[in-house]
Structures are given as structure tokens and as C-alpha cells.
Amino acid sequence: MTENKKPKETDAVLGGQTTPKRGAVLGGIEGLKQRLKNSNQQERVIALQQAVQYGQEGLKVVAEATFVEKLELVKADQTPPEILQQLAQDEYWLVRSGVGSNPNTPLELLQQLARDKNSDVRKKVGSNPNTSLELLQQLARDKDERVSRVAIESLVKVGSNPNLPLELLQQLARDKDERVSRVAIESLVKVGSNPNLPLELLQQLARDGNGWVHSRVAKNPNTPLELLQQLAQDEDCGVRLGVASNPNTPPEILQQLTQDEDFRVRINVGSNPNTSPEILQILARDEDGRVRSEVASNPNTSSEILRLLARDNNVRDKVASNPNTSSEILQQLARDKYFSVRWKVASNPNTPIEILQQLARDEILWVRQEVAFNPNTSPKILRKLARDEYWEVRDVANKSIKKRNLNSIFHFLPF
């Protein structure tokens, strides 16, 4: 023992006292048992972890530990493999399950637990980072679908590693067990939005999957032109929807989809950031107002098309919000009979000051409130709105004044 009475890591202490990390306990196995009477649970767990130093006698002590102590042991990072081996045979499945999920559990022990009669134990093995590819493949065919799903999802996560052969993932997706192949494809598609998903895998999913799988492939930004062209002709509307929403779908395919019989496909074309002004002009005359509404909101829509849509009762509010809407059209919409349209003009960051000044006198308080929010609103208008009869308008105006630090200039402005 050191002179300052604080034990070093390798010192010996009497049983029942806190031991250094690599120290010994005087009194052998009896000293260990004394330490297990400590009221501090963490100290008892540390003592149990060190029981391995006493061979079979120590492992017997572990076997006789309480259920709660065993659960703490299997959760702890420092529990030795020998103790994990002992607990892998415990009568309680929750303890064995904890061994199955412990990141320090060796592979041979995981192989043993992969045959456990309890499916929850096998499920934990399927999610353990130490479980080998071979063992994951075995669990992928487990009779319990929950175990199978976890194992396959683990394989898919491993599959994002470029060093893993693509053939392994493709093999699972083509497995003769329909349940395995279905779960494999679904798991793969869950990461289908990942732009790093290999081209070969996208091609296989486009060939072998069902409509739902095809729709996810259609949305993938990595899907090549020839596949998008093929999927754009799919009889399943959900697949065509995916193509229409893909930001990498080229204009020629989008133009083809403007003639789609399902309005939802045309809606997605109208909202696609890759849709050209020429295609938007076609959709601006679509029979369905919901399609025209998306065109009116699209930032690629030209001011000429917006001028046309400004006369459309169904979409004028969308035109009022579009950053491409000209001052002339905004002026027209600022006099619209529907306050919802005037409200959108008031919130448009491109609305000129003279129009905001007009809307600051609007009879509807929500329109005036939006004027107070607008960053283009002049200090003079804000000061007027700060004295509005409605507190909702005054509150927003005063917050804008404070945010823009305008109080200091107000004494220079005439009332």
C-alpha cells in the first residue's frame, strides 16, 4: 500500500473494500464474497467482473448472483468473456439476450446464442456488431420473421460498406425463401434514398421488386436515365409518381409525364425543380386546378406564365407568393377581393414598398400583420402599424422594429 494510503492500480486491499482496477483482494474468494455485500451496486458488479480470477469458484459466485446483478454484468463493457460465457447459459432469457447484445461477446459465443430457443436472444445476436456475415446469413433464414428482419437489416447496413461484395446483397434479394427475399428487398429499399446505392443493385430492384420497390428506385437520385425512362412507363401510378418527383428526371421524360392520366403524376411534374418553363407552360393550362397550383408555386415558372395564372381563381394565392411574380401582377393581386390573396402579396419578400404601404391600410388585420412581418416594409409604415388598433398587428410591428433596431431613427421621421 502506498504511503498516502491511496491504493495504486496494482495494490492489494482487504475484502469488502473498493479495489483498484487491476488490484487483488486479500482473502481470496471469501474476500470477493465480502465485497458482494457492499451496498453500492456498481462495486458489486466490479467484484463480479473480477470473479474470473478465481476460476470455477468465481464463476459459481457469478451463477449465484441476483437477476439484477446479472443484467448489469451483461450490459457492462468490461465484463470478461469467461463471465459472458457463464451467463450465456443462464436460465433467464433476458440475461442471455444481454450477452447476445454485448459488443464484447466473442463470435463463438454468438454462434451458440444464434441457436437459442428464445427468439429475442437470437434477435439480439442479429444486431450485434460482432456477428459475422455467415452467421447473419444463417439468421436471415430464421423461422421467426423478427429475427430474420433484424439480421437482414444488419446485412444491409454492412452492405453500405464498399468493401462488401455486392453479390451478397443480391443473393439475399434473390433468395428462394420468398420471405427472406421480400425482407431483403424492403430493407435495401429503406436505404434506397442513399445516392451511393450501387447502380447494379438499382437495376436488380427495378427488375425484381414489386410496385412499391420500383417507386423507391424511381425516386433515387442515382437512378440512371434508361431506368427512369423504363419506370416512367410503368403501369403502377406510384412508380410514375416517383419518376415525376425525382429531381434528376430529365425534361424529355417530364414532358412525357405531362400527358399522364393521373393528376397526381402531373402535380409532381409541376412541383419538380427540374421542370423547364416550357413544360410548366403546358401544365399551366391543365384541367386540374391542383396541377396549376403547383405550377404557380414552382420557382421556375416565368413571369409570363404567372401573368396567365393570376387570372385563375384557383391559384392566384400561389401566384402572389411566387418570387418571380412581377410588381405589376403583385399590384393587381393586392386589390384582389379575397383577403387570402392579399395576405400572400403582403408576405412576398419581393413586394415593393408602395404596395406594402397600400396593404398596411387593408381592412383585414392578418394582411396588416403580414405587412409588419415583411422585411421590405419601411420604418415609417412599421411605426404606423405599431399603433394599430389590434394588438396582434402592434405586437408583430414592434418585434420587427426591435429586430431591425429602428427605434433610434424614429425621432427623425415625421408622424
N, C-alpha and C positions, 0 to 999 in steps of 0.2 A: 504494500500500500504506500502511496506517496506521502511525503511529509505534510503537505497541506490537507491531508485526509480526503482529498477528492480522488476517486479511483481513475486510473488510466484505463484505456480501452481493453488492455490485456490483464488488468489486475484481477485478483480473486476477491470475492465478497462472501459474507455469510449467507446461507439460505434465508429467504424471506426479505432480503434487501434488493434494491434496484441494482441490476448487474450492468457493467459496461457492455458495449456491443459484442466484443469478442472475449469477454472475460469468463472465468469459470466460477461456479458456485461451490463454496465449501460445503461438504455434507452430502455430495453425490445426489442420487435420485431422491433421497429424503429431503435434501435442501431444495430440490426442484419442487417437490410437493408442498413444502412450506411456502414457496413463492406463489403457488396457486391459491393460497388463502388470502392473498393481497386483495384489498377491496377495489383496487384500480384495475379495471378490465383490460386496459392496454398492457399493463405489466403482466397480467396473467397470460395474455396472448403471446407476448415476447418469451415468457417462460416456456410455453408450449412449443414455440418455434425451436427453442434450444433443446427440447427433449430428445431430438435426434442424436445428440451427443452421448446418450445413454443406451443406445442400441434398442433391443427388443423391449427392455423395461420401459424406456422412454416412450416408445410407440404405444405400449399398453396404456400409459398415462394419457396419451392423446386420444386413444379409443374410448377412454372413460370420461373425457371432457364433456362439459354440458353442450347441449344443442346450440346455444347462442355462441359459446366459445368456438365451436367448430365452424359456424358460419363466419365468424370473424377471421378465423385462420385461413379459410379458403378464399377470402376476399383480399387478404394481405399480400403485398408484393414480395415480402421477404420469407414467406413460408417455404422451407426446403422441399425438394422433390420427393424425398422419402416420406415426409408427412402427407404430402398431397397423395402419394400412392396409398397410404393408410386410409385417408379419408375418401378415396375413390371407391372404397368397398363399404362405406358407411350405410347403415340401414335406411337413413333418411335421404330421399331423392333430392331435397333442396341442398344438402351438403354435397352430394355427388355432382349436382348441377353447378355448384360454385367451383368445384375442381375443374369442370368442363370449360368454364369461362375464364379461369385464371390464366393470365398471359404467360406465366412461368411453367405451366403444365407441359411436361415433355411429350413429344409426339407419340411414343409408345403407350403412354397413359391415355392420351386422347383416342388412340385406336381401340383401347379397351372400353372406354366410355361410349364410343360410337356404336357399341353393341349393347348398351344398357337397355333394360326392359322399359325404362321410363322415357317417353318421347321428349319431355322437357330437357332431360340430360343430354340426349342426342342433339337437340336443337342448339344447346349452348356450345357443343363441340363444333357444330356447323358455323358458328360465328366467331370461333376462337382464331386469332391471327396466326397461331402456330399450326393450325390444321393444314395438312399437306393437300396438294391438288388431287392426289389419288384418293385420299380419304373424303375430300369434298365431293368428288365424283361418285363415290360409294353412297354418301348421304343424300346426294341428289336423287337417288332412286329409293329413298326410304319410304316405307309403307305409309307413314304419316306425312300428309302434304305440307304441314307447317315446317317439319324438319327439312323436307325436300326444298321448299321455297327458300328457307334461310341459307341452305348450302349453295343453291344456285345463285342467289344474290351475292354471296361471298365470292363465288367464282367470277361473277360479272365484275365485281369490284377489283378483283385480281386481274381481270381481263383488261382493265383500263391501263395496266402496265404494258408498255410497248414490247417488253421482253417476253411476254407470254404468247405462245403460238396462237394465232387466230383460229387454227384448226380445232382447238379445244372448245372454244365458244361455239363454233359452227357445228361441232359434233353434238353438243348438248341440244342445240336448236333443232337438230335432225334426229334426235333420239327416237327409237322405235316405241318407247313408252310415251304415249301421247301426253300424259300428264307432265312428264319431265320436259318435253319439247315445248309445251304450252307455257309452263312457268319460266322456262329459259328465255323464250321469245319475249314474254311480258317483262321479265327482268331486264333484258337487253334494251327493250324499248323505253324503259324508265330512264335510261341514260341516253336515249335517242336524241335528246336535245343537245348533247355534248358534241361540239363541232369536230372533236377528234375521233369520233366513231369511225372505224375504218370503212373505206369505200366498199370493199368486198362484203362486209357484213351488212351494209345498207342494201346492197344488191340482193343478198340472200333473203333479207327480211322482206324486200319488195316482191320476191318470188314466192316465198313460203308462208308468209304470215296471213292473218285474216284482215278484214277491212280496218279494224282498229289499229293494227300494227302498220298497215300501209299508210294510214293517216299520219302516224307519228313520223314515218320515214318522209312523207310529203312535206312535213314542217321542218325537217332537219336542214340547217343551213349548209351542210356538207353534201347534200344530195345532188348528184350531177345532172346536167341538162337533159340527157337522154332518159334518165329515170323520171324526172319531173314531167317530161313530155308524155311518157307512158302512163304515169299516175293521173295526169290531167284528163285522161280519157276513161278513168276507172268508173264503173257503174255505181260504186258506192259514193254517195254525196259527201260523206265525211272525208273521204280521200281527196276529192276535188277541193273541198274547203281548205285542207291543209296546203295544197299547192297554191291556192289563191292567196293564202296568208303568208307564204314563205317570202321573206324579203329578198331572196336571191332568184326568185322566179323571173325569167326574162320577159320583156314586153310582148314578144310574139305569143307566148303561152298565155299571158294575162289577157291579151286581146281575144284569144280563142275563148277564154272563160267568160268574157263579157256576154256571150251568147248562151251561157248555161241556163238551163230551165229552172234551176233552183235559185231563188232570190238571195239565199244566204251566201252562195258562192260569189254572186255579183257584188254583194255587200263587202266581202273580203277583198275582192279586187279593188273596189272603191276606196278601201282604207289602206291598201298596201303602199308602203313608202316608195316602192319601185314602179308604181303605175305612172305612166307618162301622161302629160297633158292631153295628148291626142286620144288616149284611151278614156281618160276622165271625161272628155267632151262627149264621147259615145254614151257613157253611163249617166251623164247629166240629163239625158233625155229618157232614162229608164222609166218604165211604167210604175215601178215600185218606189214609193217615197222614201223607204228606208235605204235604198241604194243611193238615191240622190242625196240623202242626208250625209252619207259617208263621203260622197264626192265633195260636198260643201265644206266638210271638215278637213279634207286632205290638204296638207301644206303644199302639194304640187299643183293644186288647182289654180289655173291662171285667173287673172282679174276679169278677163272676158267671159270665162265660164261662170264666175261668181256673179257677174252682172246679170247673166241669164237666170241664175238660180235665185237672185234677190227678188224676183217676181213670183217665186214658188212659195205658196202658203205653208208648205210642209217643212221647208228647210231654211227659211230666212234667218232664224236664230243662229243656225250653224254658219251661215254666210257672215253674220255680224261678228262672229268670233274668229274668223279666219284671218291670219296675219297678212294675206295677200289682197284682202278686200280694200279697194281704193277709197280715198277720202270722199269722193263723190258718192259712192254707194253707201258708205257709212252715214253720210249726211242724210241720204234718203231713208235709211233704216232708223235713224234717230227720231224720225217723225212717225214711225210705224204705230198703228193703232194698238198692237199688242205690247204690253209692257215687257214681256219676256224678251222680245227682240231688242227693245231699247236698253234693257238691262245688259244684254250681251255687248251692245255697242259701247256702253259705259265701262265695261270690263276689258275691252280690247286695248292692249298696250300701244297700239298704233293709232288710236283715235286722236285726232288733233285737238288742241286746246279749245278752239272756238266751238267745236261740237260738245265737248265736255262742259263748257260754260252753259250751253243750251240745256243739257241734261241735268245740270245742277239745279234747274228750276222745275224739274219733272214732278208731276203730281204724286207719283208713286215713290214712297220713301226708300224702297230697295234699289231703285235706279239711282237715287241720290247717294245712297250708301256705296254703291259701286264706283261712282264718280270719286268719292272720298278715298277709295282704295287705289284708284288708278295712279300709277307713278307719273303720268303726264299732267295731272291736274295742277294748275298753277297755285302758288301760295295765296293769291287773292281769293280764288274760288274755295280753297280749303278753309280760309278764315271765315268766309260766309257760311260754309257748311258746319263749322264748329259752333255756330249759333242757331242751327236748325231746330225746328220745333220738336223734332223727335230725337230722343236720347240715342237711339240706335245709330243715327246718322252722325250726331255730335261725337259719340264715342269713337267711331272709326276715323272721323276727321281729325280729332285730337291726337289719336295714335299715329296717324300719318304725319302730322305736324311735328310730333316728338321724334319720330323715326328719321325725318328729313332735317331735323334741327332748324326749323323755320321760325321759331319764336323770336330769335334775335333780329330778324329783318322786318317784323310786323310793324314796328313803330315808324318805319319809313313808308308804309303803304297807306294810302287814303282809305277811309271807310267807304 
